[in-house]
Every structure is written in structure tokens, then in C-alpha cells.
Amino acid sequence: MSDVLERARERVLTEGLGLDERSVLEVLSLSDDRVPEALALAHEVRLRWCGAEVEVEGIVSVKTGGCPEDCHFCSQSGRFDTTVRATRLDIPSLVEAARQTAQTGASEFCIVAAVRGPDERLMAQVREGIEAIRSAIDINVACSLGILTRSQTADLADMGVHRYNHNLETARSYFLKVVTTHTWEERWDTLQLVREYGMEVCCGAIVGMGESLEQRAELALELARLDPDEVPLNFLDPRPGTPFGELEPPSAGEALRAVAAFRLALPRTVLRLAGGRELTLGDLGARQGMLGGINALIVGNYLTTLGRSPDGDLEMLAELAMPVKERSAQG
């Protein structure tokens, strides 16, 4: 049997085609001494099929906490005894958050809400917020508001939402171990609606929730079948009070294997380092990830956890000679 990285060099680097599930599993299972080689190949793939630019994004929550769903990793669920309390962000604060995000050089600002799906009140707030942001700041606006109906999807497209995020989170075969209050299929259906109405599809994963390596490979191929514009790659940051609060976060080695494997499964996709990278990778690991296939970052804080300072990330990109993608370059 030929070596998986040799096969990847031919199939992924030369032809721009993602690895199959068996090969992705082989990358996820590589020995420590082969990981640098896998990351170097993934970086070559990124440069060839995505270019050198790095897309920077900021996110903010307009509705935090009190969510009725039971996503076992999430401290915003109202079903768990966590320190997160339900709050809402007013429009001036939302605009200021967008302004601060734009000042970092970010080209994308994502409005997030902890809900099963948006109600009329939230949709009205999002519309008002987008209008206020557009009148003040030149930045793409994305949303992450949960499961959508067809009419809500059409409304968001009408508002000019550039990209919609709705993560599959984990493999279909493992989903019921992570969420029981809605289905994997409901998430998939929302993503199909997003694409149908012309918004870019953002769909990510969380590595380290107790899934097997086989299920990580399964998820990578499910994402490849979806063919999203962007995949945020998160690593579990165990939240006290949640069902996954006692899990150990993935090791840096696990995370870097996932970075390489997901790039080799998704050669043409924006692959974004997202939540948990500070805990799992630290500064050195983040640099390895950026040189291992990553071409996007979330800067600043996440929804309920602290991130790295935007200045620190921008300095890292400058040191790595990685240009930040500008708003005008995205159309």
C-alpha cells in the first residue's frame, strides 16, 4: 500500500481533490515524527488552491445564554448549571463591536445568538443591527442564529448577510452523544437552505468531544460532501457545569493532525482556527497550524471564552509574512 502522504501529494496537491475517508483516517493516525511532513504538505496545498491571504473575522453574541438546546459542550445552554447568564446586546454596542473588529483589519463580522432558531424579535434586531453596521462600517456581515426556516433564510439573504454559520459540530454517527434536542439532519437542512438562497456556507467542527478518530474522518468527509465556503476548526475547551466539562481537551498533536487532515480533505475551503486554539495549541501550536493548512482566524474573544488579542494575532501573521485578506478583495 502506498504511503498516505505520497498519495495526498498526487491527489490533493497536484489535482486539487480531497482525500477519501480511509486516507483522512491515516493522516489522523500518523506517528509523531510524520506530523511535520503532513503539516508541510497541507501548507503547500493551502497555498496552491487557496492562495497566501489569511481571512480575519470577529464575532459577537447579541443573545448570550438561556438557550433551550442541550449541546453538551456549550455553557450557554439553559439546561446546565453554568456561570453564563442570559443577556442581550443593544444595537449601539453591536455597532461598536463591529467597528472594533474592522479596526483589527478583519473583513468579516459575525452576529451570533444562543437560540434553537431565531424568533421574530431576534430577526428584527438582526435586521436593525445590520442596517446600523452598514451605515457606519465597511465590513462583511455574517450570522449564526441556529436552525432556519425557508422564510427566515430568505429574509437574511434579503438583509445582505454575506455568510451564514451553522456547525455540524461532529460526525453524524456521534451526534446523539453531543446533542439530543435537535438532529444532525436539521442542521444539514439549514445549510442547504443557506446555499439555495445565495449566502456563503460556513460549517465547522469541534475536535475532542470523545469522538473516535474514525468519526473525525467521517466528519471531514461529510464536510467535503457539503462543500462549504468555510470550515471553522474548534477544539473542545471544557466548560464547567456542562456534560463535557470534565473531558480533557485534545492535545496539541491531535489538533495539528486534525488541521492537516481537514486541509487534505478540503483543499479549496477556507479553514479557520477558531475556539479552543489558545488552550490546545498555544502560541507555538497556532504558528504550526498557520503553516499547516490554516488560512483564516477568529480574532479577539469568543462567545463565552477569552481569545488571543487581535494585535497578537496580527503580529503573528506579519512575522509569518501572511497577508490579511481585505474586504474589497472578497467582493
Buried (B, 14 or more C-beta within 10 A) or exposed (E): EEEBBEBBBEBBBEEEBBBBBEBBBBBBBBEEEBBBEBBBBBBBBBEBBBEEBBBBBBBBBBBBBBBEBBBBBBBBBBBBEBEBEEEBBEBEEBBBBBBBBBEBBBBBBBBBBBBBBBEEEBBEBBBEBBEBBBEEBEBBBBBBBBBBEEEBBBBBBEBEBBBBBBBBBBBBBBBEBBBEEBBBEBBBBBBEBBBEBEBBBBBBBBBBBBBEBBBBBBBBBBBBEBEBBBBBBBBBBBBEEBBBBEBEBBBBBBBBBBBBBBBBBBBBBBBBBBBBBBBBBEEEBBBBBBBBBBBBBBBBBBBBEEBBEBEEBBEBBEEEEBEBBBBEEBE
